[in-house]
Amino acid sequence: MLHSPRKIYESKMEKENLELNEPVSLDTGLKQLVVNYIGTRLLAEEEVTVDMAVEVFAAEFPEFLMAIAEENFLRGYQQALDDLESVGAIQTEESITE
């Protein structure tokens, strides 16, 4: 028997992602399938939200979320390195012109 994914992981974040509380629109067949599954899985009495989807995916398909999280992390890390390089180039250029 699977344990309920409801609030498996709670974290206090400084900035709340308000999109997590938005109901999922049913504009594609895949969304309809997933939302119906999540609603049944959580015995949801209200509309299924993005947060509910994340909870169920975390409990039942963590590999999927990890792949997305890893890609997001790597892109963010690369962006930080690019920003540092740009700032360094600007500082070097400014010190040469002084």
Gaussian input, Z-matrix of N, CA and C with variables (Angstrom, degrees):
# hf/3-21g

backbone

0 1
 N
 C     1     B1
 C     2     B2     1     A1
 N     3     B3     2     A2     1     D1
 C     4     B4     3     A3     2     D2
 C     5     B5     4     A4     3     D3
 N     6     B6     5     A5     4     D4
 C     7     B7     6     A6     5     D5
 C     8     B8     7     A7     6     D6
 N     9     B9     8     A8     7     D7
 C    10    B10     9     A9     8     D8
 C    11    B11    10    A10     9     D9
 N    12    B12    11    A11    10    D10
 C    13    B13    12    A12    11    D11
 C    14    B14    13    A13    12    D12
 N    15    B15    14    A14    13    D13
 C    16    B16    15    A15    14    D14
 C    17    B17    16    A16    15    D15
 N    18    B18    17    A17    16    D16
 C    19    B19    18    A18    17    D17
 C    20    B20    19    A19    18    D18
 N    21    B21    20    A20    19    D19
 C    22    B22    21    A21    20    D20
 C    23    B23    22    A22    21    D21
 N    24    B24    23    A23    22    D22
 C    25    B25    24    A24    23    D23
 C    26    B26    25    A25    24    D24
 N    27    B27    26    A26    25    D25
 C    28    B28    27    A27    26    D26
 C    29    B29    28    A28    27    D27
 N    30    B30    29    A29    28    D28
 C    31    B31    30    A30    29    D29
 C    32    B32    31    A31    30    D30
 N    33    B33    32    A32    31    D31
 C    34    B34    33    A33    32    D32
 C    35    B35    34    A34    33    D33
 N    36    B36    35    A35    34    D34
 C    37    B37    36    A36    35    D35
 C    38    B38    37    A37    36    D36
 N    39    B39    38    A38    37    D37
 C    40    B40    39    A39    38    D38
 C    41    B41    40    A40    39    D39
 N    42    B42    41    A41    40    D40
 C    43    B43    42    A42    41    D41
 C    44    B44    43    A43    42    D42
 N    45    B45    44    A44    43    D43
 C    46    B46    45    A45    44    D44
 C    47    B47    46    A46    45    D45
 N    48    B48    47    A47    46    D46
 C    49    B49    48    A48    47    D47
 C    50    B50    49    A49    48    D48
 N    51    B51    50    A50    49    D49
 C    52    B52    51    A51    50    D50
 C    53    B53    52    A52    51    D51
 N    54    B54    53    A53    52    D52
 C    55    B55    54    A54    53    D53
 C    56    B56    55    A55    54    D54
 N    57    B57    56    A56    55    D55
 C    58    B58    57    A57    56    D56
 C    59    B59    58    A58    57    D57
 N    60    B60    59    A59    58    D58
 C    61    B61    60    A60    59    D59
 C    62    B62    61    A61    60    D60
 N    63    B63    62    A62    61    D61
 C    64    B64    63    A63    62    D62
 C    65    B65    64    A64    63    D63
 N    66    B66    65    A65    64    D64
 C    67    B67    66    A66    65    D65
 C    68    B68    67    A67    66    D66
 N    69    B69    68    A68    67    D67
 C    70    B70    69    A69    68    D68
 C    71    B71    70    A70    69    D69
 N    72    B72    71    A71    70    D70
 C    73    B73    72    A72    71    D71
 C    74    B74    73    A73    72    D72
 N    75    B75    74    A74    73    D73
 C    76    B76    75    A75    74    D74
 C    77    B77    76    A76    75    D75
 N    78    B78    77    A77    76    D76
 C    79    B79    78    A78    77    D77
 C    80    B80    79    A79    78    D78
 N    81    B81    80    A80    79    D79
 C    82    B82    81    A81    80    D80
 C    83    B83    82    A82    81    D81
 N    84    B84    83    A83    82    D82
 C    85    B85    84    A84    83    D83
 C    86    B86    85    A85    84    D84
 N    87    B87    86    A86    85    D85
 C    88    B88    87    A87    86    D86
 C    89    B89    88    A88    87    D87
 N    90    B90    89    A89    88    D88
 C    91    B91    90    A90    89    D89
 C    92    B92    91    A91    90    D90
 N    93    B93    92    A92    91    D91
 C    94    B94    93    A93    92    D92
 C    95    B95    94    A94    93    D93
 N    96    B96    95    A95    94    D94
 C    97    B97    96    A96    95    D95
 C    98    B98    97    A97    96    D96
 N    99    B99    98    A98    97    D97
 C   100   B100    99    A99    98    D98
 C   101   B101   100   A100    99    D99
 N   102   B102   101   A101   100   D100
 C   103   B103   102   A102   101   D101
 C   104   B104   103   A103   102   D102
 N   105   B105   104   A104   103   D103
 C   106   B106   105   A105   104   D104
 C   107   B107   106   A106   105   D105
 N   108   B108   107   A107   106   D106
 C   109   B109   108   A108   107   D107
 C   110   B110   109   A109   108   D108
 N   111   B111   110   A110   109   D109
 C   112   B112   111   A111   110   D110
 C   113   B113   112   A112   111   D111
 N   114   B114   113   A113   112   D112
 C   115   B115   114   A114   113   D113
 C   116   B116   115   A115   114   D114
 N   117   B117   116   A116   115   D115
 C   118   B118   117   A117   116   D116
 C   119   B119   118   A118   117   D117
 N   120   B120   119   A119   118   D118
 C   121   B121   120   A120   119   D119
 C   122   B122   121   A121   120   D120
 N   123   B123   122   A122   121   D121
 C   124   B124   123   A123   122   D122
 C   125   B125   124   A124   123   D123
 N   126   B126   125   A125   124   D124
 C   127   B127   126   A126   125   D125
 C   128   B128   127   A127   126   D126
 N   129   B129   128   A128   127   D127
 C   130   B130   129   A129   128   D128
 C   131   B131   130   A130   129   D129
 N   132   B132   131   A131   130   D130
 C   133   B133   132   A132   131   D131
 C   134   B134   133   A133   132   D132
 N   135   B135   134   A134   133   D133
 C   136   B136   135   A135   134   D134
 C   137   B137   136   A136   135   D135
 N   138   B138   137   A137   136   D136
 C   139   B139   138   A138   137   D137
 C   140   B140   139   A139   138   D138
 N   141   B141   140   A140   139   D139
 C   142   B142   141   A141   140   D140
 C   143   B143   142   A142   141   D141
 N   144   B144   143   A143   142   D142
 C   145   B145   144   A144   143   D143
 C   146   B146   145   A145   144   D144
 N   147   B147   146   A146   145   D145
 C   148   B148   147   A147   146   D146
 C   149   B149   148   A148   147   D147
 N   150   B150   149   A149   148   D148
 C   151   B151   150   A150   149   D149
 C   152   B152   151   A151   150   D150
 N   153   B153   152   A152   151   D151
 C   154   B154   153   A153   152   D152
 C   155   B155   154   A154   153   D153
 N   156   B156   155   A155   154   D154
 C   157   B157   156   A156   155   D155
 C   158   B158   157   A157   156   D156
 N   159   B159   158   A158   157   D157
 C   160   B160   159   A159   158   D158
 C   161   B161   160   A160   159   D159
 N   162   B162   161   A161   160   D160
 C   163   B163   162   A162   161   D161
 C   164   B164   163   A163   162   D162
 N   165   B165   164   A164   163   D163
 C   166   B166   165   A165   164   D164
 C   167   B167   166   A166   165   D165
 N   168   B168   167   A167   166   D166
 C   169   B169   168   A168   167   D167
 C   170   B170   169   A169   168   D168
 N   171   B171   170   A170   169   D169
 C   172   B172   171   A171   170   D170
 C   173   B173   172   A172   171   D171
 N   174   B174   173   A173   172   D172
 C   175   B175   174   A174   173   D173
 C   176   B176   175   A175   174   D174
 N   177   B177   176   A176   175   D175
 C   178   B178   177   A177   176   D176
 C   179   B179   178   A178   177   D177
 N   180   B180   179   A179   178   D178
 C   181   B181   180   A180   179   D179
 C   182   B182   181   A181   180   D180
 N   183   B183   182   A182   181   D181
 C   184   B184   183   A183   182   D182
 C   185   B185   184   A184   183   D183
 N   186   B186   185   A185   184   D184
 C   187   B187   186   A186   185   D185
 C   188   B188   187   A187   186   D186
 N   189   B189   188   A188   187   D187
 C   190   B190   189   A189   188   D188
 C   191   B191   190   A190   189   D189
 N   192   B192   191   A191   190   D190
 C   193   B193   192   A192   191   D191
 C   194   B194   193   A193   192   D192
 N   195   B195   194   A194   193   D193
 C   196   B196   195   A195   194   D194
 C   197   B197   196   A196   195   D195
 N   198   B198   197   A197   196   D196
 C   199   B199   198   A198   197   D197
 C   200   B200   199   A199   198   D198
 N   201   B201   200   A200   199   D199
 C   202   B202   201   A201   200   D200
 C   203   B203   202   A202   201   D201
 N   204   B204   203   A203   202   D202
 C   205   B205   204   A204   203   D203
 C   206   B206   205   A205   204   D204
 N   207   B207   206   A206   205   D205
 C   208   B208   207   A207   206   D206
 C   209   B209   208   A208   207   D207
 N   210   B210   209   A209   208   D208
 C   211   B211   210   A210   209   D209
 C   212   B212   211   A211   210   D210
 N   213   B213   212   A212   211   D211
 C   214   B214   213   A213   212   D212
 C   215   B215   214   A214   213   D213
 N   216   B216   215   A215   214   D214
 C   217   B217   216   A216   215   D215
 C   218   B218   217   A217   216   D216
 N   219   B219   218   A218   217   D217
 C   220   B220   219   A219   218   D218
 C   221   B221   220   A220   219   D219
 N   222   B222   221   A221   220   D220
 C   223   B223   222   A222   221   D221
 C   224   B224   223   A223   222   D222
 N   225   B225   224   A224   223   D223
 C   226   B226   225   A225   224   D224
 C   227   B227   226   A226   225   D225
 N   228   B228   227   A227   226   D226
 C   229   B229   228   A228   227   D227
 C   230   B230   229   A229   228   D228
 N   231   B231   230   A230   229   D229
 C   232   B232   231   A231   230   D230
 C   233   B233   232   A232   231   D231
 N   234   B234   233   A233   232   D232
 C   235   B235   234   A234   233   D233
 C   236   B236   235   A235   234   D234
 N   237   B237   236   A236   235   D235
 C   238   B238   237   A237   236   D236
 C   239   B239   238   A238   237   D237
 N   240   B240   239   A239   238   D238
 C   241   B241   240   A240   239   D239
 C   242   B242   241   A241   240   D240
 N   243   B243   242   A242   241   D241
 C   244   B244   243   A243   242   D242
 C   245   B245   244   A244   243   D243
 N   246   B246   245   A245   244   D244
 C   247   B247   246   A246   245   D245
 C   248   B248   247   A247   246   D246
 N   249   B249   248   A248   247   D247
 C   250   B250   249   A249   248   D248
 C   251   B251   250   A250   249   D249
 N   252   B252   251   A251   250   D250
 C   253   B253   252   A252   251   D251
 C   254   B254   253   A253   252   D252
 N   255   B255   254   A254   253   D253
 C   256   B256   255   A255   254   D254
 C   257   B257   256   A256   255   D255
 N   258   B258   257   A257   256   D256
 C   259   B259   258   A258   257   D257
 C   260   B260   259   A259   258   D258
 N   261   B261   260   A260   259   D259
 C   262   B262   261   A261   260   D260
 C   263   B263   262   A262   261   D261
 N   264   B264   263   A263   262   D262
 C   265   B265   264   A264   263   D263
 C   266   B266   265   A265   264   D264
 N   267   B267   266   A266   265   D265
 C   268   B268   267   A267   266   D266
 C   269   B269   268   A268   267   D267
 N   270   B270   269   A269   268   D268
 C   271   B271   270   A270   269   D269
 C   272   B272   271   A271   270   D270
 N   273   B273   272   A272   271   D271
 C   274   B274   273   A273   272   D272
 C   275   B275   274   A274   273   D273
 N   276   B276   275   A275   274   D274
 C   277   B277   276   A276   275   D275
 C   278   B278   277   A277   276   D276
 N   279   B279   278   A278   277   D277
 C   280   B280   279   A279   278   D278
 C   281   B281   280   A280   279   D279
 N   282   B282   281   A281   280   D280
 C   283   B283   282   A282   281   D281
 C   284   B284   283   A283   282   D282
 N   285   B285   284   A284   283   D283
 C   286   B286   285   A285   284   D284
 C   287   B287   286   A286   285   D285
 N   288   B288   287   A287   286   D286
 C   289   B289   288   A288   287   D287
 C   290   B290   289   A289   288   D288
 N   291   B291   290   A290   289   D289
 C   292   B292   291   A291   290   D290
 C   293   B293   292   A292   291   D291

   B1=1.4541
   B2=1.5272
   B3=1.3180
   B4=1.4495
   B5=1.5160
   B6=1.3049
   B7=1.4631
   B8=1.5132
   B9=1.2952
   B10=1.4559
   B11=1.5155
   B12=1.3216
   B13=1.4628
   B14=1.5198
   B15=1.3190
   B16=1.4585
   B17=1.5242
   B18=1.2945
   B19=1.4582
   B20=1.5322
   B21=1.3358
   B22=1.4633
   B23=1.5204
   B24=1.3064
   B25=1.4473
   B26=1.5183
   B27=1.2960
   B28=1.4559
   B29=1.5178
   B30=1.2845
   B31=1.4484
   B32=1.5204
   B33=1.3036
   B34=1.4677
   B35=1.5220
   B36=1.3176
   B37=1.4486
   B38=1.5194
   B39=1.3153
   B40=1.4587
   B41=1.5245
   B42=1.3143
   B43=1.4560
   B44=1.5181
   B45=1.3081
   B46=1.4562
   B47=1.5257
   B48=1.3225
   B49=1.4504
   B50=1.5251
   B51=1.3158
   B52=1.4621
   B53=1.5234
   B54=1.3336
   B55=1.4594
   B56=1.5251
   B57=1.3307
   B58=1.4582
   B59=1.5220
   B60=1.3280
   B61=1.4613
   B62=1.5236
   B63=1.3310
   B64=1.4628
   B65=1.5286
   B66=1.3257
   B67=1.4692
   B68=1.5282
   B69=1.3192
   B70=1.4601
   B71=1.5236
   B72=1.3268
   B73=1.4635
   B74=1.5333
   B75=1.2882
   B76=1.4660
   B77=1.5251
   B78=1.3390
   B79=1.4560
   B80=1.5243
   B81=1.3208
   B82=1.4689
   B83=1.5258
   B84=1.3026
   B85=1.4579
   B86=1.5197
   B87=1.3397
   B88=1.4615
   B89=1.5223
   B90=1.3303
   B91=1.4667
   B92=1.5285
   B93=1.3260
   B94=1.4559
   B95=1.5226
   B96=1.3170
   B97=1.4624
   B98=1.5258
   B99=1.3307
   B100=1.4675
   B101=1.5295
   B102=1.3232
   B103=1.4666
   B104=1.5254
   B105=1.3085
   B106=1.4753
   B107=1.5224
   B108=1.3340
   B109=1.4635
   B110=1.5334
   B111=1.3327
   B112=1.4683
   B113=1.5229
   B114=1.3196
   B115=1.4563
   B116=1.5183
   B117=1.3294
   B118=1.4641
   B119=1.5243
   B120=1.3146
   B121=1.4729
   B122=1.5248
   B123=1.3324
   B124=1.4688
   B125=1.5256
   B126=1.3208
   B127=1.4699
   B128=1.5304
   B129=1.3347
   B130=1.4646
   B131=1.5231
   B132=1.3108
   B133=1.4549
   B134=1.5298
   B135=1.3324
   B136=1.4595
   B137=1.5211
   B138=1.3369
   B139=1.4540
   B140=1.5347
   B141=1.3205
   B142=1.4644
   B143=1.5194
   B144=1.3359
   B145=1.4622
   B146=1.5271
   B147=1.3042
   B148=1.4596
   B149=1.5268
   B150=1.3271
   B151=1.4604
   B152=1.5327
   B153=1.3196
   B154=1.4651
   B155=1.5258
   B156=1.3409
   B157=1.4635
   B158=1.5241
   B159=1.3205
   B160=1.4650
   B161=1.5255
   B162=1.3148
   B163=1.4634
   B164=1.5272
   B165=1.3295
   B166=1.4648
   B167=1.5262
   B168=1.3321
   B169=1.4617
   B170=1.5255
   B171=1.3208
   B172=1.4747
   B173=1.5230
   B174=1.3189
   B175=1.4581
   B176=1.5198
   B177=1.3298
   B178=1.4559
   B179=1.5239
   B180=1.3217
   B181=1.4704
   B182=1.5310
   B183=1.3491
   B184=1.4675
   B185=1.5303
   B186=1.3246
   B187=1.4740
   B188=1.5247
   B189=1.3153
   B190=1.4613
   B191=1.5293
   B192=1.3237
   B193=1.4689
   B194=1.5213
   B195=1.3300
   B196=1.4683
   B197=1.5213
   B198=1.3195
   B199=1.4667
   B200=1.5276
   B201=1.3159
   B202=1.4694
   B203=1.5244
   B204=1.3422
   B205=1.4661
   B206=1.5270
   B207=1.3194
   B208=1.4595
   B209=1.5221
   B210=1.3264
   B211=1.4608
   B212=1.5316
   B213=1.3150
   B214=1.4586
   B215=1.5278
   B216=1.3322
   B217=1.4610
   B218=1.5268
   B219=1.3306
   B220=1.4709
   B221=1.5264
   B222=1.3094
   B223=1.4698
   B224=1.5274
   B225=1.3289
   B226=1.4585
   B227=1.5073
   B228=1.3298
   B229=1.4580
   B230=1.5255
   B231=1.3256
   B232=1.4680
   B233=1.5243
   B234=1.3313
   B235=1.4639
   B236=1.5228
   B237=1.3200
   B238=1.4709
   B239=1.5239
   B240=1.3301
   B241=1.4742
   B242=1.5248
   B243=1.3259
   B244=1.4675
   B245=1.5253
   B246=1.3409
   B247=1.4671
   B248=1.5228
   B249=1.3318
   B250=1.4684
   B251=1.5177
   B252=1.3174
   B253=1.4643
   B254=1.5284
   B255=1.3321
   B256=1.4657
   B257=1.5254
   B258=1.3312
   B259=1.4622
   B260=1.5293
   B261=1.3216
   B262=1.4655
   B263=1.5159
   B264=1.3212
   B265=1.4607
   B266=1.5239
   B267=1.3116
   B268=1.4641
   B269=1.5307
   B270=1.3240
   B271=1.4679
   B272=1.5206
   B273=1.3192
   B274=1.4645
   B275=1.5203
   B276=1.3071
   B277=1.4581
   B278=1.5337
   B279=1.3206
   B280=1.4665
   B281=1.5223
   B282=1.3316
   B283=1.4597
   B284=1.5304
   B285=1.3240
   B286=1.4587
   B287=1.5212
   B288=1.3084
   B289=1.4700
   B290=1.5150
   B291=1.3266
   B292=1.4676
   B293=1.4782
   A1=109.84
   A2=116.27
   A3=121.48
   A4=109.97
   A5=115.68
   A6=120.64
   A7=108.96
   A8=116.20
   A9=120.51
   A10=110.27
   A11=117.39
   A12=120.49
   A13=112.26
   A14=117.57
   A15=121.90
   A16=110.48
   A17=116.30
   A18=123.55
   A19=113.34
   A20=115.20
   A21=119.39
   A22=109.33
   A23=115.48
   A24=120.21
   A25=109.03
   A26=116.88
   A27=120.63
   A28=108.66
   A29=115.65
   A30=120.55
   A31=108.92
   A32=116.42
   A33=121.22
   A34=106.93
   A35=116.50
   A36=121.40
   A37=109.29
   A38=115.37
   A39=119.39
   A40=111.12
   A41=116.97
   A42=121.55
   A43=107.74
   A44=115.74
   A45=120.45
   A46=109.68
   A47=116.34
   A48=121.43
   A49=107.76
   A50=116.70
   A51=121.53
   A52=112.63
   A53=117.06
   A54=120.25
   A55=111.79
   A56=117.49
   A57=120.24
   A58=111.83
   A59=116.71
   A60=120.81
   A61=113.27
   A62=116.43
   A63=120.77
   A64=110.38
   A65=117.14
   A66=119.46
   A67=109.82
   A68=116.07
   A69=121.32
   A70=108.33
   A71=116.45
   A72=120.06
   A73=108.55
   A74=115.76
   A75=120.77
   A76=110.97
   A77=116.58
   A78=120.42
   A79=114.92
   A80=118.32
   A81=120.49
   A82=108.78
   A83=114.94
   A84=119.75
   A85=112.77
   A86=116.48
   A87=120.16
   A88=110.85
   A89=116.78
   A90=120.18
   A91=110.71
   A92=117.37
   A93=120.71
   A94=110.46
   A95=116.36
   A96=121.46
   A97=110.89
   A98=116.06
   A99=121.28
   A100=110.96
   A101=117.67
   A102=120.96
   A103=110.47
   A104=117.28
   A105=119.53
   A106=110.40
   A107=117.21
   A108=120.73
   A109=110.75
   A110=115.99
   A111=120.82
   A112=110.95
   A113=116.80
   A114=120.19
   A115=111.71
   A116=116.49
   A117=120.81
   A118=110.66
   A119=116.60
   A120=122.49
   A121=112.03
   A122=115.98
   A123=120.35
   A124=112.77
   A125=116.04
   A126=120.12
   A127=110.15
   A128=114.62
   A129=121.43
   A130=111.01
   A131=115.04
   A132=121.24
   A133=110.61
   A134=115.86
   A135=121.17
   A136=108.49
   A137=115.72
   A138=119.82
   A139=110.01
   A140=115.49
   A141=120.84
   A142=108.51
   A143=116.10
   A144=121.74
   A145=110.45
   A146=115.43
   A147=121.24
   A148=109.96
   A149=117.12
   A150=121.38
   A151=111.09
   A152=116.66
   A153=120.50
   A154=110.44
   A155=115.86
   A156=119.92
   A157=110.51
   A158=116.99
   A159=120.79
   A160=110.17
   A161=117.24
   A162=121.03
   A163=111.51
   A164=116.16
   A165=120.04
   A166=110.43
   A167=117.33
   A168=119.47
   A169=110.97
   A170=117.89
   A171=120.97
   A172=110.71
   A173=116.88
   A174=120.76
   A175=112.49
   A176=117.04
   A177=119.68
   A178=115.24
   A179=117.55
   A180=120.59
   A181=109.48
   A182=116.41
   A183=120.10
   A184=113.38
   A185=117.53
   A186=120.11
   A187=111.28
   A188=116.18
   A189=121.33
   A190=110.61
   A191=115.86
   A192=119.57
   A193=111.51
   A194=117.11
   A195=119.76
   A196=111.40
   A197=117.57
   A198=120.60
   A199=110.50
   A200=116.78
   A201=120.87
   A202=110.54
   A203=116.63
   A204=120.53
   A205=111.23
   A206=117.28
   A207=120.60
   A208=111.16
   A209=116.76
   A210=120.71
   A211=110.37
   A212=116.96
   A213=122.08
   A214=110.78
   A215=116.33
   A216=121.02
   A217=110.32
   A218=116.66
   A219=120.24
   A220=111.78
   A221=116.84
   A222=119.52
   A223=110.80
   A224=117.31
   A225=121.05
   A226=112.13
   A227=116.37
   A228=121.58
   A229=109.99
   A230=117.09
   A231=120.81
   A232=110.65
   A233=117.03
   A234=120.22
   A235=110.58
   A236=118.09
   A237=121.76
   A238=110.47
   A239=116.90
   A240=119.82
   A241=111.14
   A242=116.72
   A243=120.59
   A244=110.94
   A245=116.54
   A246=120.59
   A247=110.80
   A248=116.83
   A249=120.40
   A250=111.36
   A251=115.78
   A252=120.36
   A253=110.82
   A254=116.68
   A255=121.05
   A256=111.16
   A257=116.88
   A258=121.13
   A259=109.72
   A260=117.19
   A261=121.13
   A262=111.45
   A263=116.87
   A264=120.97
   A265=110.89
   A266=117.03
   A267=121.36
   A268=110.52
   A269=116.29
   A270=119.90
   A271=110.92
   A272=116.95
   A273=120.55
   A274=110.63
   A275=116.90
   A276=122.02
   A277=110.42
   A278=117.11
   A279=120.67
   A280=110.95
   A281=118.21
   A282=120.68
   A283=110.58
   A284=118.16
   A285=121.59
   A286=109.75
   A287=118.39
   A288=121.41
   A289=112.43
   A290=118.57
   A291=120.09
   A292=112.76
   D1=133.77
   D2=179.02
   D3=-82.06
   D4=140.04
   D5=175.71
   D6=-78.85
   D7=151.96
   D8=179.33
   D9=-65.33
   D10=130.38
   D11=178.91
   D12=-76.85
   D13=-5.45
   D14=-177.33
   D15=-54.06
   D16=113.89
   D17=174.71
   D18=57.38
   D19=41.70
   D20=175.09
   D21=-61.88
   D22=-38.83
   D23=-176.31
   D24=-132.05
   D25=120.00
   D26=175.77
   D27=-118.58
   D28=139.78
   D29=-178.64
   D30=-140.82
   D31=137.49
   D32=176.15
   D33=-87.79
   D34=115.26
   D35=179.98
   D36=-110.09
   D37=147.61
   D38=179.54
   D39=-66.14
   D40=-43.08
   D41=179.44
   D42=-114.58
   D43=118.98
   D44=-178.90
   D45=-82.27
   D46=138.55
   D47=176.21
   D48=-86.08
   D49=101.75
   D50=-175.44
   D51=-66.75
   D52=-21.54
   D53=179.31
   D54=-65.96
   D55=-22.25
   D56=179.32
   D57=-65.06
   D58=-24.86
   D59=-178.60
   D60=-90.58
   D61=-1.74
   D62=-179.05
   D63=-77.45
   D64=139.13
   D65=173.86
   D66=-65.06
   D67=148.13
   D68=178.93
   D69=-82.05
   D70=128.71
   D71=177.43
   D72=-76.23
   D73=150.23
   D74=-177.18
   D75=-104.18
   D76=52.02
   D77=-174.10
   D78=-91.56
   D79=-0.08
   D80=174.55
   D81=-136.81
   D82=159.71
   D83=179.20
   D84=-62.12
   D85=-39.11
   D86=179.83
   D87=-64.58
   D88=-43.03
   D89=178.15
   D90=-60.93
   D91=-42.15
   D92=178.94
   D93=-60.67
   D94=-44.98
   D95=179.78
   D96=-61.49
   D97=-48.79
   D98=-178.03
   D99=-65.84
   D100=-45.23
   D101=-178.70
   D102=-63.88
   D103=-41.10
   D104=177.70
   D105=-62.70
   D106=-42.73
   D107=178.80
   D108=-62.05
   D109=-47.68
   D110=-177.99
   D111=-63.75
   D112=-43.48
   D113=178.45
   D114=-59.51
   D115=-42.17
   D116=177.93
   D117=-68.81
   D118=-43.55
   D119=-177.15
   D120=-61.90
   D121=-40.69
   D122=-177.29
   D123=-96.22
   D124=2.06
   D125=-176.16
   D126=51.68
   D127=44.26
   D128=-174.54
   D129=-67.55
   D130=130.21
   D131=175.87
   D132=-96.93
   D133=-12.76
   D134=178.55
   D135=-115.32
   D136=178.90
   D137=178.19
   D138=-62.75
   D139=145.19
   D140=178.73
   D141=-73.85
   D142=130.48
   D143=-179.79
   D144=-104.29
   D145=168.23
   D146=176.74
   D147=-60.54
   D148=-38.89
   D149=178.61
   D150=-59.43
   D151=-42.43
   D152=177.82
   D153=-61.98
   D154=-40.76
   D155=179.12
   D156=-62.46
   D157=-43.30
   D158=179.21
   D159=-62.30
   D160=-42.09
   D161=179.77
   D162=-59.76
   D163=-45.82
   D164=-178.43
   D165=-68.94
   D166=-43.79
   D167=178.13
   D168=-62.41
   D169=-38.35
   D170=179.00
   D171=-62.69
   D172=-37.84
   D173=-178.19
   D174=-79.66
   D175=-36.90
   D176=-170.20
   D177=-110.95
   D178=-16.29
   D179=-178.33
   D180=-147.01
   D181=56.93
   D182=-175.36
   D183=-62.52
   D184=-27.72
   D185=179.29
   D186=-60.96
   D187=-35.85
   D188=179.12
   D189=-64.98
   D190=-49.06
   D191=179.79
   D192=-66.03
   D193=-37.34
   D194=179.42
   D195=-63.71
   D196=-40.09
   D197=178.40
   D198=-61.06
   D199=-42.08
   D200=178.74
   D201=-67.93
   D202=-44.02
   D203=-179.31
   D204=-63.60
   D205=-42.01
   D206=179.41
   D207=-63.16
   D208=-44.23
   D209=178.90
   D210=-62.22
   D211=-43.22
   D212=178.88
   D213=-62.26
   D214=-43.46
   D215=178.95
   D216=-61.62
   D217=-48.20
   D218=-178.06
   D219=-62.84
   D220=-40.66
   D221=178.17
   D222=-65.28
   D223=-40.90
   D224=177.69
   D225=-64.52
   D226=-41.38
   D227=178.86
   D228=-64.17
   D229=-43.80
   D230=178.55
   D231=-63.43
   D232=-39.78
   D233=178.26
   D234=-62.86
   D235=-40.21
   D236=178.09
   D237=-63.06
   D238=-42.68
   D239=177.98
   D240=-64.11
   D241=-41.58
   D242=177.88
   D243=-62.71
   D244=-40.91
   D245=178.88
   D246=-63.97
   D247=-42.98
   D248=178.15
   D249=-61.18
   D250=-41.55
   D251=179.53
   D252=-64.08
   D253=-41.08
   D254=178.87
   D255=-64.56
   D256=-44.60
   D257=179.19
   D258=-63.14
   D259=-41.89
   D260=178.51
   D261=-61.80
   D262=-41.05
   D263=179.34
   D264=-65.62
   D265=-40.63
   D266=178.72
   D267=-65.27
   D268=-43.69
   D269=179.66
   D270=-64.95
   D271=-39.65
   D272=177.62
   D273=-64.01
   D274=-43.33
   D275=179.36
   D276=-63.27
   D277=-40.81
   D278=-179.92
   D279=-67.40
   D280=-37.92
   D281=-178.79
   D282=-71.53
   D283=-28.61
   D284=178.48
   D285=-72.47
   D286=-38.50
   D287=-176.91
   D288=-78.51
   D289=-12.66
   D290=-179.22
   D291=-81.54

